[in-house]
Amino acid sequence: MITICHYDKMKEREFVEFAKDAPVITAKQVAALVGDAAYAKLYIHRMLSRGVVRRIAKGIYTAHGDPAIYASHIRYPSYISLWFAFQHHGATTQMPKTVEVMARAAGVADGVEFIRTRHFWGYGPSRYSGFQILIADLEKAVIDAVMTRRMPSDEIAGAIEKCDRGKLEDYALRVDVSSAKRIGYIAEMAGVFLAGVHDMVAGDRNYVHHREPVERNRWKVIE
């Protein structure tokens, strides 16, 4: 255990290194480092005032300026998806302004937007700037993009061209019928016909509205 005294500059340097090596640090971790929960609050305040760390959520701090480093470490379970995932997997040249994270509840943090989902699958660890982040694989990012309707169809179609088609179809079969129809429609825009998905939705007579103009199609997707 590292004990950090008021005037112990060596120990303070150790804290700074610890903060730089972790995507986030918590108040409980700081208390363990300094050996005193009451002093930990004072110590965090000191580090905040000096700009060594900053607060990104209640009881959570970071020494990093890139939100992608800490975005998937604020809430559990959660994972990065949508624009940043597309960019991370080489499926877009667009640079997202915020890092979009799929979580149990919506909200915001420093440079991070949390988007509600109940579909916690199709993601895993990946290395980014020397840190481990949790991020959707490209196929799940496509599913999330369709289900949240937060990305334009042409970007999604471009990403589908880079997807593993078998995995994409497996994922599409796990979501609701309306989303599956939109996935099938956009995939066909990209020249990919998901036959298994079409078989699943073919018996459903309901039409699904799309936010962009659509062409005549077999998916019952309309504008």
C-alpha atoms as an extended CHARMM CRD file, in Angstrom:
* protein
*
       223  EXT
         1         1  MET       CA              0.0000000000        0.0000000000        0.0000000000  PROA      1               0.0000000000
         2         2  ILE       CA              1.2580000000        3.4940000000       -0.8870000000  PROA      2               0.0000000000
         3         3  THR       CA              0.8710000000        6.0240000000        1.9240000000  PROA      3               0.0000000000
         4         4  ILE       CA              0.8410000000        9.6150000000        0.6340000000  PROA      4               0.0000000000
         5         5  CYS       CA              1.7000000000       12.2590000000        3.2100000000  PROA      5               0.0000000000
         6         6  HSD       CA              1.0390000000       15.9840000000        2.8700000000  PROA      6               0.0000000000
         7         7  TYR       CA              4.6230000000       16.8430000000        1.9920000000  PROA      7               0.0000000000
         8         8  ASP       CA              5.7570000000       13.5690000000        0.4620000000  PROA      8               0.0000000000
         9         9  LYS       CA              6.5420000000       14.6400000000       -3.1130000000  PROA      9               0.0000000000
        10        10  MET       CA              7.9110000000       11.2290000000       -4.0680000000  PROA      10              0.0000000000
        11        11  LYS       CA              4.6270000000        9.5710000000       -3.1540000000  PROA      11              0.0000000000
        12        12  GLU       CA              2.7150000000       12.2380000000       -4.9920000000  PROA      12              0.0000000000
        13        13  ARG       CA              4.6920000000       11.4330000000       -8.1250000000  PROA      13              0.0000000000
        14        14  GLU       CA              3.7370000000        7.7970000000       -7.6330000000  PROA      14              0.0000000000
        15        15  PHE       CA              0.0870000000        8.8420000000       -7.5150000000  PROA      15              0.0000000000
        16        16  VAL       CA              0.4670000000       10.8120000000      -10.7410000000  PROA      16              0.0000000000
        17        17  GLU       CA              1.9980000000        7.7700000000      -12.4440000000  PROA      17              0.0000000000
        18        18  PHE       CA             -0.7970000000        5.5860000000      -11.1030000000  PROA      18              0.0000000000
        19        19  ALA       CA             -3.4030000000        7.9880000000      -12.5020000000  PROA      19              0.0000000000
        20        20  LYS       CA             -1.6990000000        8.0460000000      -15.9000000000  PROA      20              0.0000000000
        21        21  ASP       CA             -1.5800000000        4.2490000000      -16.0580000000  PROA      21              0.0000000000
        22        22  ALA       CA             -5.2920000000        3.7570000000      -15.3570000000  PROA      22              0.0000000000
        23        23  PRO       CA             -8.1780000000        4.8160000000      -17.6230000000  PROA      23              0.0000000000
        24        24  VAL       CA            -10.1110000000        5.9620000000      -14.5480000000  PROA      24              0.0000000000
        25        25  ILE       CA             -9.4920000000        6.1000000000      -10.8210000000  PROA      25              0.0000000000
        26        26  THR       CA            -12.1730000000        5.9460000000       -8.1510000000  PROA      26              0.0000000000
        27        27  ALA       CA            -12.4830000000        7.5570000000       -4.7590000000  PROA      27              0.0000000000
        28        28  LYS       CA            -12.1900000000        4.0930000000       -3.1960000000  PROA      28              0.0000000000
        29        29  GLN       CA             -8.8930000000        3.4710000000       -5.0040000000  PROA      29              0.0000000000
        30        30  VAL       CA             -7.5100000000        6.7880000000       -3.7970000000  PROA      30              0.0000000000
        31        31  ALA       CA             -8.5630000000        5.9470000000       -0.2400000000  PROA      31              0.0000000000
        32        32  ALA       CA             -6.6890000000        2.6500000000       -0.5400000000  PROA      32              0.0000000000
        33        33  LEU       CA             -3.6090000000        4.4460000000       -1.8790000000  PROA      33              0.0000000000
        34        34  VAL       CA             -3.4540000000        7.0870000000        0.8460000000  PROA      34              0.0000000000
        35        35  GLY       CA             -4.5900000000        4.7280000000        3.5860000000  PROA      35              0.0000000000
        36        36  ASP       CA             -7.2090000000        7.1070000000        4.9490000000  PROA      36              0.0000000000
        37        37  ALA       CA            -10.7140000000        7.6510000000        3.5600000000  PROA      37              0.0000000000
        38        38  ALA       CA            -11.0860000000       11.1270000000        5.0850000000  PROA      38              0.0000000000
        39        39  TYR       CA             -7.7130000000       12.3030000000        3.7920000000  PROA      39              0.0000000000
        40        40  ALA       CA             -8.5300000000       10.8100000000        0.3730000000  PROA      40              0.0000000000
        41        41  LYS       CA            -11.2230000000       13.4620000000       -0.1230000000  PROA      41              0.0000000000
        42        42  LEU       CA             -8.7500000000       16.2430000000        0.6230000000  PROA      42              0.0000000000
        43        43  TYR       CA             -6.1370000000       14.6310000000       -1.5870000000  PROA      43              0.0000000000
        44        44  ILE       CA             -8.5420000000       14.3070000000       -4.5330000000  PROA      44              0.0000000000
        45        45  HSD       CA             -9.5050000000       17.9590000000       -4.1100000000  PROA      45              0.0000000000
        46        46  ARG       CA             -5.8130000000       18.8790000000       -4.2390000000  PROA      46              0.0000000000
        47        47  MET       CA             -5.2460000000       16.8410000000       -7.4020000000  PROA      47              0.0000000000
        48        48  LEU       CA             -8.3320000000       18.3810000000       -9.0050000000  PROA      48              0.0000000000
        49        49  SER       CA             -7.1770000000       21.9180000000       -8.1900000000  PROA      49              0.0000000000
        50        50  ARG       CA             -3.7520000000       21.1930000000       -9.6730000000  PROA      50              0.0000000000
        51        51  GLY       CA             -5.2490000000       19.7310000000      -12.8320000000  PROA      51              0.0000000000
        52        52  VAL       CA             -3.6390000000       16.3350000000      -12.2700000000  PROA      52              0.0000000000
        53        53  VAL       CA             -7.0400000000       14.6440000000      -12.6070000000  PROA      53              0.0000000000
        54        54  ARG       CA            -10.5550000000       15.7930000000      -13.3450000000  PROA      54              0.0000000000
        55        55  ARG       CA            -13.9520000000       14.5050000000      -12.2990000000  PROA      55              0.0000000000
        56        56  ILE       CA            -15.9290000000       12.7500000000      -15.0430000000  PROA      56              0.0000000000
        57        57  ALA       CA            -18.6880000000       11.1860000000      -12.9170000000  PROA      57              0.0000000000
        58        58  LYS       CA            -19.6140000000       10.8220000000       -9.2680000000  PROA      58              0.0000000000
        59        59  GLY       CA            -16.6130000000        9.3000000000       -7.5150000000  PROA      59              0.0000000000
        60        60  ILE       CA            -14.7710000000        8.7170000000      -10.8030000000  PROA      60              0.0000000000
        61        61  TYR       CA            -11.7450000000       10.6870000000      -12.0340000000  PROA      61              0.0000000000
        62        62  THR       CA             -9.2740000000       10.5430000000      -14.8870000000  PROA      62              0.0000000000
        63        63  ALA       CA             -5.9350000000       11.9920000000      -15.8990000000  PROA      63              0.0000000000
        64        64  HSD       CA             -6.6760000000       11.5560000000      -19.6140000000  PROA      64              0.0000000000
        65        65  GLY       CA             -8.0840000000       13.9870000000      -22.1460000000  PROA      65              0.0000000000
        66        66  ASP       CA             -9.2470000000       11.4480000000      -24.7470000000  PROA      66              0.0000000000
        67        67  PRO       CA            -12.7440000000       10.2570000000      -23.7550000000  PROA      67              0.0000000000
        68        68  ALA       CA            -12.3390000000        7.0020000000      -25.6940000000  PROA      68              0.0000000000
        69        69  ILE       CA             -9.7850000000        5.8900000000      -23.0900000000  PROA      69              0.0000000000
        70        70  TYR       CA            -12.2120000000        6.0940000000      -20.1900000000  PROA      70              0.0000000000
        71        71  ALA       CA            -15.6510000000        5.9450000000      -21.8700000000  PROA      71              0.0000000000
        72        72  SER       CA            -16.3010000000        2.2390000000      -21.2990000000  PROA      72              0.0000000000
        73        73  HSD       CA            -14.9370000000        2.3200000000      -17.7290000000  PROA      73              0.0000000000
        74        74  ILE       CA            -17.4630000000        4.6950000000      -16.1830000000  PROA      74              0.0000000000
        75        75  ARG       CA            -20.4800000000        2.3750000000      -16.0730000000  PROA      75              0.0000000000
        76        76  TYR       CA            -20.8480000000       -1.3960000000      -16.0440000000  PROA      76              0.0000000000
        77        77  PRO       CA            -21.9910000000       -3.0200000000      -18.1680000000  PROA      77              0.0000000000
        78        78  SER       CA            -21.2470000000       -0.7110000000      -21.0930000000  PROA      78              0.0000000000
        79        79  TYR       CA            -19.3600000000       -0.6290000000      -24.3720000000  PROA      79              0.0000000000
        80        80  ILE       CA            -18.4110000000        1.8810000000      -27.0600000000  PROA      80              0.0000000000
        81        81  SER       CA            -20.3940000000        1.7360000000      -30.3040000000  PROA      81              0.0000000000
        82        82  LEU       CA            -21.7580000000        3.7600000000      -33.2470000000  PROA      82              0.0000000000
        83        83  TRP       CA            -19.5080000000        6.4410000000      -34.7740000000  PROA      83              0.0000000000
        84        84  PHE       CA            -16.3890000000        5.7150000000      -32.7630000000  PROA      84              0.0000000000
        85        85  ALA       CA            -16.7460000000        1.9600000000      -33.3140000000  PROA      85              0.0000000000
        86        86  PHE       CA            -17.1690000000        2.5160000000      -37.0570000000  PROA      86              0.0000000000
        87        87  GLN       CA            -14.0380000000        4.6830000000      -37.0830000000  PROA      87              0.0000000000
        88        88  HSD       CA            -12.0910000000        2.2370000000      -34.8920000000  PROA      88              0.0000000000
        89        89  HSD       CA            -12.8880000000       -0.6140000000      -37.3080000000  PROA      89              0.0000000000
        90        90  GLY       CA            -12.0060000000        1.4420000000      -40.3940000000  PROA      90              0.0000000000
        91        91  ALA       CA            -15.6070000000        1.7150000000      -41.6350000000  PROA      91              0.0000000000
        92        92  THR       CA            -15.8120000000        5.5250000000      -41.7020000000  PROA      92              0.0000000000
        93        93  THR       CA            -13.5310000000        8.5240000000      -41.9990000000  PROA      93              0.0000000000
        94        94  GLN       CA            -15.8260000000       10.6510000000      -39.8250000000  PROA      94              0.0000000000
        95        95  MET       CA            -14.4060000000       11.6860000000      -36.4710000000  PROA      95              0.0000000000
        96        96  PRO       CA            -17.0600000000       11.6260000000      -33.7390000000  PROA      96              0.0000000000
        97        97  LYS       CA            -17.4240000000       14.6800000000      -31.5120000000  PROA      97              0.0000000000
        98        98  THR       CA            -18.4150000000       12.5240000000      -28.5560000000  PROA      98              0.0000000000
        99        99  VAL       CA            -17.8880000000        8.8680000000      -27.7610000000  PROA      99              0.0000000000
       100       100  GLU       CA            -21.2140000000        7.0320000000      -27.7640000000  PROA      100             0.0000000000
       101       101  VAL       CA            -21.4950000000        4.2710000000      -25.1920000000  PROA      101             0.0000000000
       102       102  MET       CA            -24.2630000000        1.6960000000      -24.9320000000  PROA      102             0.0000000000
       103       103  ALA       CA            -25.3850000000        1.3070000000      -21.3150000000  PROA      103             0.0000000000
       104       104  ARG       CA            -28.4240000000        0.4640000000      -19.1960000000  PROA      104             0.0000000000
       105       105  ALA       CA            -29.5030000000        4.0990000000      -18.9270000000  PROA      105             0.0000000000
       106       106  ALA       CA            -29.0440000000        7.2720000000      -20.9420000000  PROA      106             0.0000000000
       107       107  GLY       CA            -26.8490000000       10.1120000000      -19.7020000000  PROA      107             0.0000000000
       108       108  VAL       CA            -23.7060000000       12.1220000000      -20.3290000000  PROA      108             0.0000000000
       109       109  ALA       CA            -20.2320000000       12.3970000000      -18.8950000000  PROA      109             0.0000000000
       110       110  ASP       CA            -17.1520000000       14.3520000000      -19.9610000000  PROA      110             0.0000000000
       111       111  GLY       CA            -17.0670000000       13.7960000000      -23.7450000000  PROA      111             0.0000000000
       112       112  VAL       CA            -19.2310000000       10.6780000000      -23.4480000000  PROA      112             0.0000000000
       113       113  GLU       CA            -22.8890000000       10.0720000000      -24.2630000000  PROA      113             0.0000000000
       114       114  PHE       CA            -24.6040000000        7.0210000000      -22.8030000000  PROA      114             0.0000000000
       115       115  ILE       CA            -27.3420000000        5.4540000000      -24.9250000000  PROA      115             0.0000000000
       116       116  ARG       CA            -29.8210000000        3.0420000000      -23.4200000000  PROA      116             0.0000000000
       117       117  THR       CA            -29.7740000000       -0.5690000000      -24.5750000000  PROA      117             0.0000000000
       118       118  ARG       CA            -30.6050000000       -4.0360000000      -23.2730000000  PROA      118             0.0000000000
       119       119  HSD       CA            -28.5000000000       -5.8270000000      -25.8870000000  PROA      119             0.0000000000
       120       120  PHE       CA            -25.2060000000       -6.4820000000      -24.1180000000  PROA      120             0.0000000000
       121       121  TRP       CA            -23.5310000000       -8.7900000000      -26.6170000000  PROA      121             0.0000000000
       122       122  GLY       CA            -21.3420000000       -8.4240000000      -29.6860000000  PROA      122             0.0000000000
       123       123  TYR       CA            -18.5590000000       -6.4720000000      -27.9770000000  PROA      123             0.0000000000
       124       124  GLY       CA            -15.2580000000       -7.1500000000      -26.3120000000  PROA      124             0.0000000000
       125       125  PRO       CA            -11.8570000000       -5.7670000000      -25.3070000000  PROA      125             0.0000000000
       126       126  SER       CA             -9.6220000000       -3.9470000000      -27.7560000000  PROA      126             0.0000000000
       127       127  ARG       CA             -6.3820000000       -1.9790000000      -27.4200000000  PROA      127             0.0000000000
       128       128  TYR       CA             -6.5480000000        1.7600000000      -27.9200000000  PROA      128             0.0000000000
       129       129  SER       CA             -3.7550000000        4.2540000000      -27.1330000000  PROA      129             0.0000000000
       130       130  GLY       CA             -2.1380000000        1.7330000000      -24.8100000000  PROA      130             0.0000000000
       131       131  PHE       CA             -5.3430000000        0.9950000000      -22.8630000000  PROA      131             0.0000000000
       132       132  GLN       CA             -7.9680000000       -1.6960000000      -22.9650000000  PROA      132             0.0000000000
       133       133  ILE       CA            -11.4070000000       -0.4710000000      -23.9880000000  PROA      133             0.0000000000
       134       134  LEU       CA            -14.6730000000       -2.3410000000      -24.4370000000  PROA      134             0.0000000000
       135       135  ILE       CA            -16.0440000000       -1.7830000000      -27.9190000000  PROA      135             0.0000000000
       136       136  ALA       CA            -18.6290000000       -3.2690000000      -30.2610000000  PROA      136             0.0000000000
       137       137  ASP       CA            -17.3840000000       -5.3790000000      -33.1090000000  PROA      137             0.0000000000
       138       138  LEU       CA            -18.3230000000       -3.8710000000      -36.4520000000  PROA      138             0.0000000000
       139       139  GLU       CA            -21.3530000000       -6.0990000000      -36.9320000000  PROA      139             0.0000000000
       140       140  LYS       CA            -22.8140000000       -5.1220000000      -33.5420000000  PROA      140             0.0000000000
       141       141  ALA       CA            -22.0590000000       -1.4500000000      -34.1980000000  PROA      141             0.0000000000
       142       142  VAL       CA            -24.1320000000       -1.7920000000      -37.3820000000  PROA      142             0.0000000000
       143       143  ILE       CA            -26.9890000000       -3.3410000000      -35.3970000000  PROA      143             0.0000000000
       144       144  ASP       CA            -26.7830000000       -0.5480000000      -32.8070000000  PROA      144             0.0000000000
       145       145  ALA       CA            -26.7220000000        2.0970000000      -35.5400000000  PROA      145             0.0000000000
       146       146  VAL       CA            -29.8910000000        0.7350000000      -37.1040000000  PROA      146             0.0000000000
       147       147  MET       CA            -31.7120000000        0.2610000000      -33.8050000000  PROA      147             0.0000000000
       148       148  THR       CA            -30.8810000000        3.7160000000      -32.4460000000  PROA      148             0.0000000000
       149       149  ARG       CA            -31.4020000000        5.4650000000      -35.8220000000  PROA      149             0.0000000000
       150       150  ARG       CA            -28.5120000000        7.7700000000      -34.9740000000  PROA      150             0.0000000000
       151       151  MET       CA            -26.4820000000        7.2510000000      -38.1570000000  PROA      151             0.0000000000
       152       152  PRO       CA            -27.3200000000        7.8000000000      -41.8410000000  PROA      152             0.0000000000
       153       153  SER       CA            -28.1330000000        4.7940000000      -43.9820000000  PROA      153             0.0000000000
       154       154  ASP       CA            -25.2670000000        5.3970000000      -46.4110000000  PROA      154             0.0000000000
       155       155  GLU       CA            -22.7200000000        5.1840000000      -43.5750000000  PROA      155             0.0000000000
       156       156  ILE       CA            -24.3400000000        1.9960000000      -42.2900000000  PROA      156             0.0000000000
       157       157  ALA       CA            -24.4420000000        0.4910000000      -45.7730000000  PROA      157             0.0000000000
       158       158  GLY       CA            -20.7600000000        1.2690000000      -46.2410000000  PROA      158             0.0000000000
       159       159  ALA       CA            -19.9450000000       -0.4690000000      -42.9630000000  PROA      159             0.0000000000
       160       160  ILE       CA            -22.0190000000       -3.5030000000      -43.9550000000  PROA      160             0.0000000000
       161       161  GLU       CA            -19.7560000000       -3.9760000000      -46.9670000000  PROA      161             0.0000000000
       162       162  LYS       CA            -16.9050000000       -4.5930000000      -44.5040000000  PROA      162             0.0000000000
       163       163  CYS       CA            -18.8860000000       -6.8860000000      -42.1890000000  PROA      163             0.0000000000
       164       164  ASP       CA            -18.7200000000      -10.6270000000      -41.7740000000  PROA      164             0.0000000000
       165       165  ARG       CA            -22.0640000000      -11.4300000000      -43.4150000000  PROA      165             0.0000000000
       166       166  GLY       CA            -22.7000000000      -14.5740000000      -41.4070000000  PROA      166             0.0000000000
       167       167  LYS       CA            -22.1160000000      -12.7680000000      -38.1210000000  PROA      167             0.0000000000
       168       168  LEU       CA            -24.2270000000       -9.8060000000      -39.2200000000  PROA      168             0.0000000000
       169       169  GLU       CA            -27.1140000000      -12.1020000000      -40.0680000000  PROA      169             0.0000000000
       170       170  ASP       CA            -26.7770000000      -13.9820000000      -36.7840000000  PROA      170             0.0000000000
       171       171  TYR       CA            -26.9180000000      -10.6750000000      -34.9280000000  PROA      171             0.0000000000
       172       172  ALA       CA            -29.8950000000       -9.4170000000      -36.9490000000  PROA      172             0.0000000000
       173       173  LEU       CA            -31.8430000000      -12.5480000000      -36.0160000000  PROA      173             0.0000000000
       174       174  ARG       CA            -31.4940000000      -11.6160000000      -32.3290000000  PROA      174             0.0000000000
       175       175  VAL       CA            -33.3290000000       -8.2750000000      -32.4870000000  PROA      175             0.0000000000
       176       176  ASP       CA            -36.9690000000       -7.2640000000      -32.8640000000  PROA      176             0.0000000000
       177       177  VAL       CA            -38.7530000000       -7.6660000000      -36.1980000000  PROA      177             0.0000000000
       178       178  SER       CA            -38.9380000000       -3.9380000000      -36.9730000000  PROA      178             0.0000000000
       179       179  SER       CA            -35.1960000000       -3.4910000000      -36.5030000000  PROA      179             0.0000000000
       180       180  ALA       CA            -34.4870000000       -6.6620000000      -38.4700000000  PROA      180             0.0000000000
       181       181  LYS       CA            -36.4700000000       -5.2670000000      -41.3970000000  PROA      181             0.0000000000
       182       182  ARG       CA            -34.4490000000       -2.0520000000      -41.4070000000  PROA      182             0.0000000000
       183       183  ILE       CA            -31.2210000000       -4.0340000000      -41.1520000000  PROA      183             0.0000000000
       184       184  GLY       CA            -32.2560000000       -6.2120000000      -44.0840000000  PROA      184             0.0000000000
       185       185  TYR       CA            -33.2510000000       -3.1780000000      -46.1350000000  PROA      185             0.0000000000
       186       186  ILE       CA            -30.0070000000       -1.2730000000      -45.5430000000  PROA      186             0.0000000000
       187       187  ALA       CA            -27.9580000000       -4.4240000000      -46.1320000000  PROA      187             0.0000000000
       188       188  GLU       CA            -29.6280000000       -4.8410000000      -49.4870000000  PROA      188             0.0000000000
       189       189  MET       CA            -28.6970000000       -1.2250000000      -50.2630000000  PROA      189             0.0000000000
       190       190  ALA       CA            -25.1100000000       -2.4160000000      -49.8040000000  PROA      190             0.0000000000
       191       191  GLY       CA            -25.6530000000       -5.3800000000      -52.1160000000  PROA      191             0.0000000000
       192       192  VAL       CA            -25.9780000000       -7.8940000000      -49.2680000000  PROA      192             0.0000000000
       193       193  PHE       CA            -29.1610000000       -9.9750000000      -49.1200000000  PROA      193             0.0000000000
       194       194  LEU       CA            -29.7300000000      -11.4900000000      -45.6910000000  PROA      194             0.0000000000
       195       195  ALA       CA            -31.9170000000      -14.4200000000      -46.6770000000  PROA      195             0.0000000000
       196       196  GLY       CA            -32.3040000000      -15.7900000000      -43.1640000000  PROA      196             0.0000000000
       197       197  VAL       CA            -33.4580000000      -12.4270000000      -41.8650000000  PROA      197             0.0000000000
       198       198  HSD       CA            -35.9500000000      -12.1000000000      -44.7220000000  PROA      198             0.0000000000
       199       199  ASP       CA            -37.3490000000      -15.5250000000      -43.9130000000  PROA      199             0.0000000000
       200       200  MET       CA            -37.8140000000      -14.4290000000      -40.2980000000  PROA      200             0.0000000000
       201       201  VAL       CA            -39.6840000000      -11.1970000000      -41.1080000000  PROA      201             0.0000000000
       202       202  ALA       CA            -41.5570000000      -12.2690000000      -44.2490000000  PROA      202             0.0000000000
       203       203  GLY       CA            -44.6780000000      -13.3230000000      -42.3560000000  PROA      203             0.0000000000
       204       204  ASP       CA            -44.9930000000       -9.9640000000      -40.5720000000  PROA      204             0.0000000000
       205       205  ARG       CA            -47.3660000000       -7.6860000000      -42.4800000000  PROA      205             0.0000000000
       206       206  ASN       CA            -46.5490000000       -4.4940000000      -40.5960000000  PROA      206             0.0000000000
       207       207  TYR       CA            -44.6960000000       -1.7060000000      -42.3580000000  PROA      207             0.0000000000
       208       208  VAL       CA            -41.6800000000       -0.0740000000      -40.7590000000  PROA      208             0.0000000000
       209       209  HSD       CA            -40.9870000000        3.6370000000      -41.0900000000  PROA      209             0.0000000000
       210       210  HSD       CA            -37.5170000000        4.8340000000      -42.0540000000  PROA      210             0.0000000000
       211       211  ARG       CA            -36.2940000000        8.3740000000      -41.4310000000  PROA      211             0.0000000000
       212       212  GLU       CA            -34.8100000000        8.6880000000      -44.9360000000  PROA      212             0.0000000000
       213       213  PRO       CA            -36.3020000000        8.3030000000      -48.4260000000  PROA      213             0.0000000000
       214       214  VAL       CA            -36.6390000000        4.6600000000      -49.4400000000  PROA      214             0.0000000000
       215       215  GLU       CA            -37.0560000000        2.7590000000      -52.6910000000  PROA      215             0.0000000000
       216       216  ARG       CA            -39.5990000000        0.0240000000      -53.3430000000  PROA      216             0.0000000000
       217       217  ASN       CA            -38.4250000000       -3.0000000000      -51.4090000000  PROA      217             0.0000000000
       218       218  ARG       CA            -39.3140000000       -6.4400000000      -50.1060000000  PROA      218             0.0000000000
       219       219  TRP       CA            -38.7410000000       -5.5010000000      -46.4570000000  PROA      219             0.0000000000
       220       220  LYS       CA            -41.9050000000       -3.4450000000      -45.9440000000  PROA      220             0.0000000000
       221       221  VAL       CA            -39.7430000000       -0.4280000000      -45.0960000000  PROA      221             0.0000000000
       222       222  ILE       CA            -41.3540000000        2.8830000000      -45.9860000000  PROA      222             0.0000000000
       223       223  GLU       CA            -40.5080000000        6.5510000000      -45.5380000000  PROA      223             0.0000000000
